[in-house]
Structure formats: C-alpha cells, structure tokens
Amino acid sequence: MEDPQKDPAAPRRSQARGGTLQRGRRPRELGASVGTGPPAQDGAALQARARSFGAVAASYAVLRPIYPADAVEFLVGRDPALDVLDVGAGTGLLSEVVVGLGHRVRAVDPAPEMLAQLAARLPAVATAVGAAESLPVDDGSVDVVVAGQAAHWFDPGPAAREIRRVLRGSGVVGFIWNTRDVRVPWVAALEGAIADESRGHEADQRVVDLMAAELDADVEVVESAIVQRVSPEDVVAGIGTRSYVALMDDAARDEFLSGIRALLAGHPDTCGRAQLELPYRTHAYRLTPR
Ligand SMILES: C[S@@+](CC[C@H](N)C(=O)[O-])C[C@H]1O[C@@H](n2cnc3c(N)ncnc32)[C@H](O)[C@@H]1O
C-alpha cells in the first residue's frame, strides 16, 4: 500500500500525524451542532455544489489533507479485515488510509473524474459511480460504511435507508472531517478572509445527529489532528478546490484567490516562507445502530 508520508514523488502531500486521540460519547440527540451550521439552501444550489468536485479532481488529490490513521482506525479497526464501503470517496484520500489498515474497500462517488483519480492511485479498490441516496451495492454486503469530508452532502433520510440496507447486521458507520485549526493565528486570519464566501459551504457536521436519528444509532467521537506541509501557493490552490470557489466565474475566482495570496504574503507568520504547516483538527464519529 502506498504510504503518502513516504512517497518522494508526492512532496506536496507531506503531512504529519500529530494528534492525541480524545474520545467521547455523545448520546443521540437531534439538533446539536458540532460544526458551523450552514444557512438553509435550495436543493438546486446544493446539487450544483455537490457536483462541483469533478472539475477540480486532479488538484483535489494532491492538495487536500489525508486523514490521521489513528482516527480512521477508530472507525474501522485494524483486524480482522472487513468489507468497507467509502461513500463520497472522491479521489480516495480516506480509502487509502482504510486500505492501509488492511481492509477491503469499495468506493462510490457521483463524480467519475474523482473516481478516475482514485482508480489510478488505488487499483485494488473497486469503484462505482453512485450516490449515498442510491448505492450501487448489494443488500447486507458491507461491514462498515465510511464517508470522509462527504456526509454533509448526503440527504440524511434516503442515505440512512441505503446505508442500513447495505450494512451487515453488526455493521457500523464512520464519518470523518478535517477542519482547519483556527487556534493557530495565521489559520484564523485565513478563515476570516474566506468566511463570507465559505459560510454555509464547509462541512456541516450536524448531519451526524440527523444520521444517528435516522439509523437509531449511538455516536462515539474521537478528535485527532494532522498537519499538511505545503507552500503558500498550495494553500491558495487547495482553497481553489472548495466547492464554493469551484463554482465562481473565472474573474471572481481570480480575485478571491488573489486576496488569499496577499493575506499569506502579508501575515507575519507566513510572509517570506516557502513552506507552511497547515494544521487541521480531525473529528471521527462512529455510529453504531442499535
Ligand atoms: C469534499 S469531497 C471528499 C472526497 C473524499 N472522501 C476525501 O476525503 O477526500 C466530497 C465528495 O462527495 C461527493 N458527493 C457529493 N454528493 C454526494 C452524494 N449525495 N453521495 C455521495 N457522494 C457525494 C463528491 O462528488 C465528492 O467527491
């Protein structure tokens, strides 16, 4: 299994796992939010955003952070080898870690361009175009369903019904998100610069509670962390893979990304630096249907 930490051909993917796992258990409760909740959005806009990833597939694979193995292991375990379905698998950043833990992975995503990137990197992973609300997977055929940075795109009711259908009796569901760590001053400044544009577009982890309710599941959560070693231009380009940026017209995108570039060039913690350490907090949620 390719280890991106050791792959000299992928220096831009240099990342360090720096997390201390913190565990917690959340009782099932509707309405509690652990993320910044988006305003209500109409279905067409949401669909457009959810479908925006194909256009940035190649950049996505190298510019987005991977997931810390300890948090992924919390979701899927290590032994014995399980059948794991990665939904919204994209370019395979989560699949790769799950494969590295010894599991058999199948990947589903609505964007064929994203799956093409995944297939090139992870030829052992079977891929299928599909969506969480209509999974191209047999009944009772997987032990774990996981979603990385993706479950907030799912329609909770239909997706939960599909997940329940494909899971074996004792199966579990794992959702994981990396979010930029705004406790670091320059990251907070970055977040401030993109707040207006990204509001309502970033991961909305309230879906955990909605899914838990639909699945009648208990929820456990761990927090970990990962650091991406990237150039300032990688930071700019990584923000360019966000759905809200991908959907801007060319002029608006250029202006927006120029603002990010200027911020990094001017902030005392980032100016003049060829390489930055971009820290992320990782939250991994394990849902166990009762
Ligand atoms: C932010 S990317 C995450 C990709 C990958 N899991 C990762 O960790 O890098 C979100 C992915 O969700 C997919 N997606 C959007 N709506 C979806 C849906 N309803 N069902 C399944 N996947 C969906 C997108 O095509 C995209 O590849």
Ligand as a Chemical Component Dictionary entry (heavy atoms), coordinates in Angstrom:
data_LIG
# 
_chem_comp.id                   LIG 
_chem_comp.type                 NON-POLYMER 
_chem_comp.pdbx_formal_charge   0 
_chem_comp.three_letter_code    LIG 
# 
loop_
_chem_comp_atom.comp_id 
_chem_comp_atom.atom_id 
_chem_comp_atom.alt_atom_id 
_chem_comp_atom.type_symbol 
_chem_comp_atom.charge 
_chem_comp_atom.model_Cartn_x 
_chem_comp_atom.model_Cartn_y 
_chem_comp_atom.model_Cartn_z 
_chem_comp_atom.pdbx_ordinal 
LIG C1  C1  C 0  -15.037 17.035 -0.207 1  
LIG S1  S1  S 1  -15.097 15.628 -1.266 2  
LIG C2  C2  C 0  -14.432 14.335 -0.228 3  
LIG C3  C3  C 0  -13.786 13.220 -1.010 4  
LIG C4  C4  C 0  -13.068 12.146 -0.199 5  
LIG N1  N1  N 0  -13.972 11.393 0.631  6  
LIG C5  C5  C 0  -11.974 12.736 0.664  7  
LIG O1  O1  O 0  -11.972 12.501 1.850  8  
LIG O2  O2  O -1 -11.119 13.412 0.121  9  
LIG C6  C6  C 0  -16.817 15.267 -1.260 10 
LIG C7  C7  C 0  -17.185 14.147 -2.217 11 
LIG O3  O3  O 0  -18.562 13.830 -2.000 12 
LIG C8  C8  C 0  -19.121 13.537 -3.249 13 
LIG N2  N2  N 0  -20.589 13.673 -3.132 14 
LIG C9  C9  C 0  -21.346 14.776 -3.262 15 
LIG N3  N3  N 0  -22.645 14.486 -3.080 16 
LIG C10 C10 C 0  -22.714 13.147 -2.805 17 
LIG C11 C11 C 0  -23.787 12.231 -2.536 18 
LIG N4  N4  N 0  -25.040 12.644 -2.465 19 
LIG N5  N5  N 0  -23.479 10.936 -2.337 20 
LIG C12 C12 C 0  -22.199 10.510 -2.372 21 
LIG N6  N6  N 0  -21.146 11.334 -2.613 22 
LIG C13 C13 C 0  -21.399 12.632 -2.834 23 
LIG C14 C14 C 0  -18.447 14.487 -4.208 24 
LIG O4  O4  O 0  -18.513 14.064 -5.564 25 
LIG C15 C15 C 0  -17.032 14.500 -3.675 26 
LIG O5  O5  O 0  -16.192 13.570 -4.308 27 
# 
loop_
_chem_comp_bond.comp_id 
_chem_comp_bond.atom_id_1 
_chem_comp_bond.atom_id_2 
_chem_comp_bond.value_order 
_chem_comp_bond.pdbx_ordinal 
LIG C1  S1  SING 1  
LIG S1  C2  SING 2  
LIG S1  C6  SING 3  
LIG C2  C3  SING 4  
LIG C3  C4  SING 5  
LIG C4  N1  SING 6  
LIG C4  C5  SING 7  
LIG C5  O1  DOUB 8  
LIG C5  O2  SING 9  
LIG C6  C7  SING 10 
LIG C7  O3  SING 11 
LIG C7  C15 SING 12 
LIG O3  C8  SING 13 
LIG C8  N2  SING 14 
LIG C8  C14 SING 15 
LIG N2  C9  SING 16 
LIG N2  C13 SING 17 
LIG C9  N3  DOUB 18 
LIG N3  C10 SING 19 
LIG C10 C11 SING 20 
LIG C10 C13 DOUB 21 
LIG C11 N4  SING 22 
LIG C11 N5  DOUB 23 
LIG N5  C12 SING 24 
LIG C12 N6  DOUB 25 
LIG N6  C13 SING 26 
LIG C14 O4  SING 27 
LIG C14 C15 SING 28 
LIG C15 O5  SING 29 
# 
